[in-house]
Amino acid sequence: MDELTRAFASRGDLAHLALFLWASGASGLLVWALKELASSNRRFNDFVAEIARLTRFFNDRR
């Protein structure tokens, strides 16, 4: 990574390097957020399925 930074610095493209690092960080955060959202939806779906199972169980007991 140090060689890459030196190559950008020698050509005067530090702004491009900063933009690339910002975009990479933002993209990484987006991927992480989407992964967390998917797992949250999965947990909520499991919760709703358990509530439905309990409702069927109590309705069958009557």
N, CA, C and O atoms as a GROMACS GRO file, in nm:
protein
  248
    1MET      N    1   0.083  -0.119   0.000
    1MET     CA    2   0.000   0.000   0.000
    1MET      C    3   0.088   0.125   0.000
    1MET      O    4   0.050   0.228  -0.057
    2ASP      N    5   0.203   0.116   0.064
    2ASP     CA    6   0.293   0.231   0.071
    2ASP      C    7   0.342   0.269  -0.068
    2ASP      O    8   0.356   0.388  -0.099
    3GLU      N    9   0.370   0.170  -0.153
    3GLU     CA   10   0.415   0.198  -0.289
    3GLU      C   11   0.306   0.268  -0.368
    3GLU      O   12   0.334   0.359  -0.447
    4LEU      N   13   0.184   0.228  -0.349
    4LEU     CA   14   0.071   0.290  -0.418
    4LEU      C   15   0.056   0.436  -0.375
    4LEU      O   16   0.033   0.523  -0.459
    5THR      N   17   0.071   0.461  -0.246
    5THR     CA   18   0.062   0.598  -0.196
    5THR      C   19   0.174   0.684  -0.253
    5THR      O   20   0.151   0.798  -0.293
    6ARG      N   21   0.295   0.629  -0.256
    6ARG     CA   22   0.408   0.704  -0.312
    6ARG      C   23   0.386   0.735  -0.460
    6ARG      O   24   0.421   0.844  -0.506
    7ALA      N   25   0.330   0.641  -0.535
    7ALA     CA   26   0.305   0.664  -0.678
    7ALA      C   27   0.204   0.777  -0.697
    7ALA      O   28   0.222   0.861  -0.784
    8PHE      N   29   0.099   0.779  -0.616
    8PHE     CA   30   0.002   0.887  -0.626
    8PHE      C   31   0.064   1.020  -0.584
    8PHE      O   32   0.040   1.122  -0.648
    9ALA      N   33   0.142   1.020  -0.479
    9ALA     CA   34   0.202   1.144  -0.429
    9ALA      C   35   0.301   1.202  -0.529
    9ALA      O   36   0.309   1.324  -0.545
   10SER      N   37   0.377   1.116  -0.596
   10SER     CA   38   0.477   1.166  -0.691
   10SER      C   39   0.411   1.227  -0.814
   10SER      O   40   0.468   1.316  -0.877
   11ARG      N   41   0.291   1.182  -0.848
   11ARG     CA   42   0.221   1.238  -0.964
   11ARG      C   43   0.129   1.352  -0.926
   11ARG      O   44   0.070   1.416  -1.013
   12GLY      N   45   0.115   1.379  -0.798
   12GLY     CA   46   0.031   1.490  -0.755
   12GLY      C   47  -0.117   1.457  -0.754
   12GLY      O   48  -0.201   1.546  -0.761
   13ASP      N   49  -0.150   1.328  -0.745
   13ASP     CA   50  -0.289   1.285  -0.748
   13ASP      C   51  -0.340   1.250  -0.608
   13ASP      O   52  -0.412   1.152  -0.591
   14LEU      N   53  -0.302   1.329  -0.510
   14LEU     CA   54  -0.347   1.300  -0.374
   14LEU      C   55  -0.498   1.316  -0.360
   14LEU      O   56  -0.560   1.245  -0.281
   15ALA      N   57  -0.557   1.407  -0.435
   15ALA     CA   58  -0.702   1.425  -0.429
   15ALA      C   59  -0.772   1.300  -0.481
   15ALA      O   60  -0.874   1.258  -0.426
   16HIS      N   61  -0.717   1.240  -0.586
   16HIS     CA   62  -0.776   1.116  -0.638
   16HIS      C   63  -0.762   1.002  -0.537
   16HIS      O   64  -0.852   0.920  -0.521
   17LEU      N   65  -0.648   0.999  -0.471
   17LEU     CA   66  -0.628   0.896  -0.369
   17LEU      C   67  -0.726   0.916  -0.254
   17LEU      O   68  -0.785   0.819  -0.206
   18ALA      N   69  -0.743   1.038  -0.210
   18ALA     CA   70  -0.838   1.066  -0.102
   18ALA      C   71  -0.980   1.030  -0.144
   18ALA      O   72  -1.055   0.971  -0.065
   19LEU      N   73  -1.018   1.063  -0.265
   19LEU     CA   74  -1.151   1.030  -0.314
   19LEU      C   75  -1.170   0.879  -0.322
   19LEU      O   76  -1.276   0.828  -0.286
   20PHE      N   77  -1.069   0.808  -0.370
   20PHE     CA   78  -1.076   0.663  -0.378
   20PHE      C   79  -1.093   0.601  -0.238
   20PHE      O   80  -1.174   0.511  -0.219
   21LEU      N   81  -1.015   0.650  -0.142
   21LEU     CA   82  -1.025   0.597  -0.006
   21LEU      C   83  -1.161   0.627   0.055
   21LEU      O   84  -1.219   0.542   0.123
   22TRP      N   85  -1.214   0.747   0.031
   22TRP     CA   86  -1.347   0.782   0.081
   22TRP      C   87  -1.454   0.694   0.018
   22TRP      O   88  -1.541   0.643   0.088
   23ALA      N   89  -1.446   0.675  -0.113
   23ALA     CA   90  -1.545   0.593  -0.183
   23ALA      C   91  -1.536   0.447  -0.138
   23ALA      O   92  -1.638   0.380  -0.124
   24SER      N   93  -1.416   0.399  -0.116
   24SER     CA   94  -1.399   0.262  -0.068
   24SER      C   95  -1.458   0.246   0.071
   24SER      O   96  -1.527   0.147   0.100
   25GLY      N   97  -1.432   0.342   0.156
   25GLY     CA   98  -1.489   0.336   0.291
   25GLY      C   99  -1.640   0.344   0.291
   25GLY      O  100  -1.707   0.271   0.364
   26ALA      N  101  -1.695   0.433   0.209
   26ALA     CA  102  -1.840   0.446   0.200
   26ALA      C  103  -1.903   0.319   0.144
   26ALA      O  104  -2.008   0.275   0.192
   27SER      N  105  -1.840   0.259   0.045
   27SER     CA  106  -1.892   0.135  -0.012
   27SER      C  107  -1.885   0.021   0.090
   27SER      O  108  -1.977  -0.060   0.099
   28GLY      N  109  -1.777   0.017   0.165
   28GLY     CA  110  -1.765  -0.085   0.269
   28GLY      C  111  -1.872  -0.070   0.375
   28GLY      O  112  -1.930  -0.169   0.420
   29LEU      N  113  -1.899   0.054   0.416
   29LEU     CA  114  -2.005   0.077   0.514
   29LEU      C  115  -2.142   0.040   0.459
   29LEU      O  116  -2.226  -0.012   0.532
   30LEU      N  117  -2.165   0.066   0.331
   30LEU     CA  118  -2.292   0.029   0.269
   30LEU      C  119  -2.310  -0.122   0.268
   30LEU      O  120  -2.418  -0.172   0.299
   31VAL      N  121  -2.206  -0.194   0.231
   31VAL     CA  122  -2.214  -0.341   0.231
   31VAL      C  123  -2.242  -0.392   0.371
   31VAL      O  124  -2.325  -0.481   0.390
   32TRP      N  125  -2.173  -0.336   0.470
   32TRP     CA  126  -2.194  -0.378   0.609
   32TRP      C  127  -2.338  -0.350   0.653
   32TRP      O  128  -2.402  -0.433   0.717
   33ALA      N  129  -2.389  -0.231   0.619
   33ALA     CA  130  -2.525  -0.193   0.658
   33ALA      C  131  -2.628  -0.284   0.592
   33ALA      O  132  -2.726  -0.324   0.657
   34LEU      N  133  -2.609  -0.317   0.466
   34LEU     CA  134  -2.702  -0.406   0.398
   34LEU      C  135  -2.698  -0.547   0.456
   34LEU      O  136  -2.801  -0.614   0.467
   35LYS      N  137  -2.580  -0.591   0.494
   35LYS     CA  138  -2.567  -0.723   0.558
   35LYS      C  139  -2.639  -0.724   0.692
   35LYS      O  140  -2.709  -0.821   0.725
   36GLU      N  141  -2.623  -0.618   0.769
   36GLU     CA  142  -2.692  -0.609   0.898
   36GLU      C  143  -2.843  -0.600   0.880
   36GLU      O  144  -2.918  -0.660   0.957
   37LEU      N  145  -2.888  -0.528   0.779
   37LEU     CA  146  -3.031  -0.517   0.751
   37LEU      C  147  -3.089  -0.653   0.713
   37LEU      O  148  -3.198  -0.688   0.757
   38ALA      N  149  -3.017  -0.728   0.631
   38ALA     CA  150  -3.064  -0.861   0.591
   38ALA      C  151  -3.074  -0.953   0.712
   38ALA      O  152  -3.171  -1.028   0.724
   39SER      N  153  -2.976  -0.949   0.800
   39SER     CA  154  -2.980  -1.036   0.918
   39SER      C  155  -3.091  -0.990   1.014
   39SER      O  156  -3.153  -1.074   1.080
   40SER      N  157  -3.116  -0.860   1.022
   40SER     CA  158  -3.225  -0.810   1.105
   40SER      C  159  -3.359  -0.858   1.051
   40SER      O  160  -3.447  -0.899   1.127
   41ASN      N  161  -3.376  -0.852   0.920
   41ASN     CA  162  -3.500  -0.900   0.858
   41ASN      C  163  -3.519  -1.049   0.882
   41ASN      O  164  -3.631  -1.095   0.904
   42ARG      N  165  -3.410  -1.124   0.878
   42ARG     CA  166  -3.418  -1.269   0.902
   42ARG      C  167  -3.461  -1.296   1.046
   42ARG      O  168  -3.544  -1.383   1.071
   43ARG      N  169  -3.403  -1.222   1.141
   43ARG     CA  170  -3.441  -1.240   1.282
   43ARG      C  171  -3.587  -1.203   1.305
   43ARG      O  172  -3.658  -1.271   1.379
   44PHE      N  173  -3.633  -1.093   1.242
   44PHE     CA  174  -3.771  -1.052   1.256
   44PHE      C  175  -3.865  -1.157   1.196
   44PHE      O  176  -3.970  -1.186   1.253
   45ASN      N  177  -3.827  -1.214   1.083
   45ASN     CA  178  -3.908  -1.318   1.021
   45ASN      C  179  -3.916  -1.441   1.112
   45ASN      O  180  -4.023  -1.502   1.124
   46ASP      N  181  -3.807  -1.478   1.176
   46ASP     CA  182  -3.808  -1.589   1.271
   46ASP      C  183  -3.900  -1.558   1.389
   46ASP      O  184  -3.973  -1.646   1.436
   47PHE      N  185  -3.897  -1.435   1.436
   47PHE     CA  186  -3.982  -1.393   1.547
   47PHE      C  187  -4.130  -1.404   1.509
   47PHE      O  188  -4.210  -1.458   1.585
   48VAL      N  189  -4.166  -1.354   1.392
   48VAL     CA  190  -4.304  -1.360   1.346
   48VAL      C  191  -4.348  -1.504   1.328
   48VAL      O  192  -4.462  -1.538   1.360
   49ALA      N  193  -4.262  -1.589   1.277
   49ALA     CA  194  -4.295  -1.731   1.260
   49ALA      C  195  -4.320  -1.797   1.395
   49ALA      O  196  -4.411  -1.879   1.407
   50GLU      N  197  -4.242  -1.762   1.496
   50GLU     CA  198  -4.264  -1.818   1.629
   50GLU      C  199  -4.396  -1.770   1.689
   50GLU      O  200  -4.467  -1.847   1.753
   51ILE      N  201  -4.429  -1.643   1.669
   51ILE     CA  202  -4.557  -1.590   1.718
   51ILE      C  203  -4.672  -1.664   1.649
   51ILE      O  204  -4.770  -1.699   1.715
   52ALA      N  205  -4.661  -1.686   1.520
   52ALA     CA  206  -4.766  -1.760   1.447
   52ALA      C  207  -4.777  -1.903   1.499
   52ALA      O  208  -4.887  -1.957   1.512
   53ARG      N  209  -4.662  -1.966   1.527
   53ARG     CA  210  -4.664  -2.102   1.581
   53ARG      C  211  -4.732  -2.105   1.717
   53ARG      O  212  -4.812  -2.195   1.745
   54LEU      N  213  -4.701  -2.009   1.803
   54LEU     CA  214  -4.766  -2.003   1.934
   54LEU      C  215  -4.916  -1.978   1.922
   54LEU      O  216  -4.996  -2.036   1.996
   55THR      N  217  -4.954  -1.893   1.829
   55THR     CA  218  -5.097  -1.865   1.807
   55THR      C  219  -5.170  -1.992   1.764
   55THR      O  220  -5.278  -2.021   1.814
   56ARG      N  221  -5.111  -2.067   1.670
   56ARG     CA  222  -5.172  -2.194   1.627
   56ARG      C  223  -5.181  -2.292   1.743
   56ARG      O  224  -5.281  -2.362   1.759
   57PHE      N  225  -5.076  -2.297   1.825
   57PHE     CA  226  -5.074  -2.388   1.940
   57PHE      C  227  -5.187  -2.356   2.038
   57PHE      O  228  -5.258  -2.446   2.083
   58PHE      N  229  -5.203  -2.228   2.070
   58PHE     CA  230  -5.307  -2.190   2.166
   58PHE      C  231  -5.447  -2.202   2.106
   58PHE      O  232  -5.543  -2.232   2.177
   59ASN      N  233  -5.460  -2.179   1.976
   59ASN     CA  234  -5.591  -2.196   1.912
   59ASN      C  235  -5.631  -2.343   1.904
   59ASN      O  236  -5.749  -2.375   1.912
   60ASP      N  237  -5.534  -2.432   1.887
   60ASP     CA  238  -5.563  -2.576   1.881
   60ASP      C  239  -5.601  -2.632   2.016
   60ASP      O  240  -5.668  -2.735   2.023
   61ARG      N  241  -5.560  -2.568   2.123
   61ARG     CA  242  -5.590  -2.618   2.257
   61ARG      C  243  -5.736  -2.595   2.295
   61ARG      O  244  -5.785  -2.659   2.387
   62ARG      N  245  -5.804  -2.507   2.229
   62ARG     CA  246  -5.943  -2.474   2.263
   62ARG      C  247  -6.038  -2.580   2.221
   62ARG      O  248  -6.159  -2.567   2.243
   0.00000   0.00000   0.00000
